[in-house]
Amino acid sequence: MMPERESATALRRETDLAACARPLRVGVLSNRLSTRNRRSMARIDRLLARHADVPHAAIEDWACLPDAMDRLAAADLDAIAVNGGDGTVVGMLTELRRRAPVSVPAVAVLASGNTNLIAGDVGIPGAPDRALSRLLAAAGSPGALTLAERRLIRVEQPGEPARYGFFLGALAILRAILLTRRILHPLGVNHGLANVCGLGLGALRVLVGRNTEEWLLTPVPVELAFNDEPSASDDYSVLMATSLDRLPLGTRPFWGTGPGTIRTTMVRGPGDRPLRSLLPLLRGRPSLRMARSGYVSRNADRLIIGFEGRFALDGEIYPVERERPITLSDGGPVRFLRC
């Protein structure tokens, strides 16, 4: 794990930025290889050329991220605008969390990636250059800004450094992600259109291939332990966990009650009438039949998951084993600036 660095303290602000009377000092972190930036990075560069006082660190390789964060940390910033996808956002937050575990700076997210799951919930809407232009204008009068807070999910696994993110998907969720990447992305179908088409493609895959290993809802033995409860094993076809308020297309497939920062939803077995149950599931309003047939949603502060396969954490894919389970816990707050 990377040691804490004193320079990170220059990025932290304990005041309410949205109520701050002075102009905010904003820096920008760009990932030039993010999906939208491959085509529109020139517009960001032209915009920032007109704002020479705005520090800008651009990366083309993850190995450059620590140095980029060093440059931004030295600039005494109030907030960082992230011009990249979900991976860039959580990569930056992971870097900052490893340096300064107590707090991280305010973040403004531009929808410059492919899925833009985080931006869809707490980001600044619109094309990245226009969103950044509005942010820089609003930074001059912070009353035009609003703050939203979300909690990071800390993901730990034996022998691996801690990871952080906002959405974890496994089983059918991961299969749907891989299906979208294999079929839609090569066709140039990205962003919101990819989410819509991916949902339709996933529904189609539910109808075909039921007796094959590639069927979207093939159940897998999973061992789960919520909070301090004993672990329990069952066959599941769907597993997701998030600390976001809404997912792509405005969906909220979570209906658990009670305390807990991590919202989880699981489906035992292949689920009863999966296509008929899809809309109520996405709306977080399951029918009594669904509740009785294995559609489950719970809130938790700690969750241990073990199964043989892989999981996606904000688009990045990692292996998991029953003997090396992953532990999800509260990774602390992040403040997001919006305008």
N, C-alpha and C positions, 0 to 999 in steps of 0.2 A: 504494500500500500504506500502511496506517495505521502511523504510527511507534510504537515501543515506548513504554509509559507506566510510570513508576516505580511507580504504584499497584498494578500487577499483581504486583509482588514480594510484596506483603502476602498474596497468595493462595497463594503457593508454600510447600510444606513438604517438606523433604528427608528427614524421618524416616519410618519405617514407621508409618503412621497406625493400622493394625490392632493394633499392639503398643504404641501410645501409652498412657501411664498416666493421663493427664488426660482429662477430657471434651473431645470435639471440638466446635469451633464450626462449625456448618453453616448455610449460607444457601440460599435457594430462588430459582430463576429459573422463572417460570411464563409460558407462552404461552397466553393466554386463548382464542386461536382454534384451538388444537389440538383434534382431533376429540373426545376424551373431555371435555376441559375446557369445551366448549360446553354440556355437560349437567351436569357435576359439579364445576365450579370453586367453587361455593358451599361444598361440603364441605371443600375445601382451605382456603378463606378462614376457615371456622369453626375448623378445626384450628389454623391459624396464629394465630388470635385468642387461643387458649389458650397460645400460645408466643410471647409478645411479645418475647422476647429473640432470636428467630430472624429475621434480616433477610430480607425478601421483596421481590423486584423482579419486577413483572408487566409484560408487553408485549402490545400488540395490533397492533403494526406493526413490521416489521423495522428501520425507521429508528430505533426506540426502543432497540434492542439495545445500542449503545455506552454510552448513558447508564445503562441498567440494569446493565451490567457495571461502570461507574464506581462505582455505589452499592454493589455487592457487594465490589468491590476495596477500598473504603474501610473495610469492616467487619472486616478482618483475619481472614479465614475459613480453616479447615482444608480444607473441601470445599464443593462446590455440588451441591445436588439439582436436577436438571432436570425440571420438570414440563411435559413437552411431547413431541412426536414426534421422529422421526429428524432432521428439518430443524432443530428447535430445538437438539438436542444438537450437531450439527455446526456450526450457526451460532455457538453459544457457543464451541465449541472453536476455530473459525476466528478469531473475534474475539480470543481469548486467545493463540492462536499468533502472530497478527500483532503483538500487543503484546509478547509475551515468547517468542521462538522457542525458548529452551532447554527450558522445562518449563511444564506447565500444572497446575492444582490437581487434587486427587482429585475424581471426579465420581460421583454417584449418580443413576441413570436411573430415572424413573418411567414406566410404560407408558401415557402419556397421548395418544399419537398414533393413527395409523391402522394402519400396518403394524407399527410397533414392532420393527423388525428389530434395532436395537442393544440395546433392552431385553430382547429375547428371548435374547440371548447373555450380556450382562453387567449386566442391570438387576435391580431388586428386584421380584419377582413380586407379583401381586395388584393390586387396584384402587388407583389412585394415592393416595387419601387414607389407605388402610390401609397401603400401602407406606411413605408418608412418616411415618406415626405410628410404625411399627416402626423406621425409620431414626433418628428423633429420640430414641426410647427407647434404642436401641443406642449412640447417640453419647455417652450418659452413662457407658457402660462399653464403651470401644472394643474390648475383647477379644471382644465379641459380633459384631464386624464382620470380614469377610474382604476381601481385595484381589485383584483380577484385573487384569492388564495386557494391553492391546491396543495395536497400533501404528496411528497415523493413516496414511492414504494421502494424499500431497500430489499434487494434480493441477494441472499447469501447461499453459497454452496460449498461444501467441503473442498479445500484445495484451490479455491478460486477467490479473486478479489471481489469485494462487494460491488454489486451493480445497482443502479438506480433507474427508475422509470415510472411511467404512469399507467401503462396498460400491459397486461400479460395475457396471452392467449395460447391455448393448447388444444390438442385433439382436432375437432372439426374446425376450430378457428384457424389453427395453423395450416391445415389442409386447404382451407379456402384462401388463405394468404398466398400459399405456394401456387395454387391453381390460377389465381389472378396474375401473379408474376409470370407464370409460364405461358399463359394464353393472351391476356389483355395487354400487358406492358410491351411486349414485342410489336404489337399492332399500334403502339402510340396512344393507347387509351390510358389516361392517367388522371389524377386528382379526383374531383367530385364525380366525373363520369365513370371513372374506374370503380368507385364505390357502388354506384348504381348498377353497373354492368356486373360487377363482382357478386352482388347480392342475387341477381338473376342467374348468374352462372352457378352459384352455390346451390340455389334452389333446383336447378336442372340436375346437378350432380346428386342431389338427394333422391331424385327419381330413378337414376340409372346406376348400375353397378352395385346393387345392394349386396350381392354375394361375393364381392371382391374385396381385397384389402385396401383398395383405393376409394372405396365408398366413403363419402364425406362423414357419415355418422357411425362408422365402425367403432364399437365400444372398446375401451382399453381398461384393464385393471389399474385403479388409481388408489393410493393410500393418502388420506387427508387427515389433518389434525388442526382443529380450530382453537385458537387461544390456548387455554390450559387443559382442553379436553383430550381424552385418549384418542389415538388415531383409529380410523376406521377405513376399511377397504371395500370398494364397490366398483362396478363397471360403469364408466362414464363415456359419453360421446362428445360432450361440450364442456369446456372449462375456460372461464375468463375471470380476471380480477382487475380492478381499476380504482383509481382515486379521482378520476375525472368525473365531471357532472353529466356530460353527454358524450356520445360517440358519433362517428360519421353518420350523416343524414339526420342528425338530431335525435338519434335513438337513445333510449335509456333502459337497457335490458337488465335492470336491477330493481328489486323490490324488497330486499331484506330490511328489517327494522332493528332498532336497538343500536347501541354504541359500536364503534369500529370505523376506522378510516379507510379500510380496504373493502370495496364492494365486490362480492364474488357471486357468480352464477354458474351452476352446473346442471347437466342433464344426465340422469342415470340411463344406462342402456342406450338404445337408439332414440328413445323418446316415443311417446304415443302420438300418432298423426302429426309428424314434424312440420309439414308444409302448412297445415291448418293452424298449427301453434306458432308459426313464425312471427306473424304480426303482433299477437299479444305478447310474445317473448320480447320483441324489439321495443315495445311500448312499456315494458315492465308491468304489464297487467295480465298475469296468467289467470286462466280460468280454474275453477275448482278441479276439473278433470285433469288439467296439467299438473296442478299441485299434487294430486294423488298419484300421478303416473311418473313422477321423478324429476320434475322441473323445480329446482331448488335455488334460492338466493339468500345469502347471509352476509352480514357485516362482521368484520373481524379486525383486530389489531395485530394479530399474528396468525400465520397460516403456513403449515408445512405440507408440501406436495411431493409425492414420490411416484414415478411411473417410468416405464421404459419408452423413451422417445425424445422429442424435442419440444421446446416452447419458444414463443416469440415475445420479446420484450421491446415494445415500441419499434417493431420492424426488424430488430436484430434477432437472429436465431441461435439458440444454444442447446446443447444436449442435457438430458436429465436421466437419472437412473433411480430405481427404487432404493438402491443401497446408498445413493448419494443424492438425497432429496434436496429441494430448494426450500428456503425459509423466507417468507415474505413478512415484512414488518414496516412500521411507520418510519419513513426516512426523513421526516421533518417538513416544515412548510416552505413553499416557494410563492413569492408575490409576483403576479403578472400584471403588467401595465397594458391598458387598452384605451383606445380613443376612437 
